[in-house]
Amino acid sequence: MPNTTTAAGAASFAIPSGTDVYDALMGDIDLDLVSVNLPRLDAMYPNETPAEHDARMKRYAAAFEKYAIAFNNWTANFQIALAAVRHETLKLAEKNSRNEEEKTLSTLEIQFDSPSAT
């Protein structure tokens, strides 16, 4: 997942579309099954025999089992990355809040230490 930094300094990452995730994972497993090929699978194999068709369907079933494992791994890694971004964002918010509090306290101290005009 690509990491970026926002203007406020917090880490973030781009969330890919479902199709992008599917194609990235399935592309490493079986190119027949990437999204652009799905509507034309039958046209890609016009002269296959019933036995060849059955073998291809078994190959596809195995590919989807591999995809399920790959997707579960991707999801787990996504959750880890999301937790890291959440943590960094909260740290940044806490730091910004602390800085604002310090500025306010400093202003108040200056006002209390200054001789008042009466």
N, C-alpha and C positions, 0 to 999 in steps of 0.2 A: 504494500500500500504506500503510495507516495506521500511522504510527509512534507508539510509546508509550514511556514511560520506566518501568523497573522500580523497585522499592523500593531496590535497590542502586545505582540511578543509571545503569545501562547502557541504551542505546537498544535497542528491540526493535520488532517489528511483528507484526501478526496475520497468520497464514497462512490465506488463504481456501480454501474447499473447491473441489474440481475443478468441481463444478456451478456454483458462484458465479463462478469464472473464466470458464468456458464461456459462461454466460449474459451476463456483463458484456461479453465480447468479441463474441459472436454477436448480442447485442441491438443493437449498433451496425451490424451488417451486414445481418441479415434476421430480423425478429421471428418469422417462421414457424418458425424453427429453434431458438428458445430451448427449454430442456428441458421446460417445461410444455406446449408445443405439439406436441412430437414424437409422442406417442402418438395424437394426434387429427388429424394432417395430412390423412389421406384424408377424414375427416368434415368438415373445413373446406372441402373442394372437392368436394361430392357430384355436381355437375352439369358438371364440366369435361369437355371433349372430349379425345380422345387427343392432339390437337395441343397443346392447352392444358397437358395433363399433361406432355408432352415438354418444353415451354417452361419449365414450373415446375421440372422435374428439372434442366434446364440451369442455371436460375437458382440452384438449390440447390448444384449442383456448383461454380459460380463463387463462391458464398458460402463454401463450405468451403475453397476455395483462399485466399480473403481471410482466413478464420479462421486457417488455418495460418500465414500471414504475421503476423497479429496475435498469435497465441500465441507464436511465436518471439520477437517483440519483447517481449512481456510476460515471457517466461522470461528473456531477457537482462537486463531491468530488475530482475527479482526477484533474479537472481544478483548484480547490482551492490548492491542494497539489503542482501542477505544478507552480502556481503563487508564492507559498511560497519558492520553490526551486529556482526559478528565482530571487526572491528578495534577498535571502541569497547569491546566487552566485554573484550578482551585488555588494552587500555589501562587500563581500570578495575581489572582484576585485578592488573596490575602496580603501579598506584598504591596499591591496598590492601595489597599485599605489602610495598611499600617503607615505607608508614606503620607496619606491624607491626614491620618490622625496625628502624626508627628508635626505636620505643617500647622494644623489647627492648634495643637498644644504650644508650638513655638510662637504662634501669633498671640495666643492668650498670655503667655509668659511675658512677651514684649509689652503688651498692654498693661499688665499688672506692674511691671517694673518701671514703666514710664511715669513721670510725674503727671498727675492729672491737671488739666486746665480747669480751674474753678472760677 
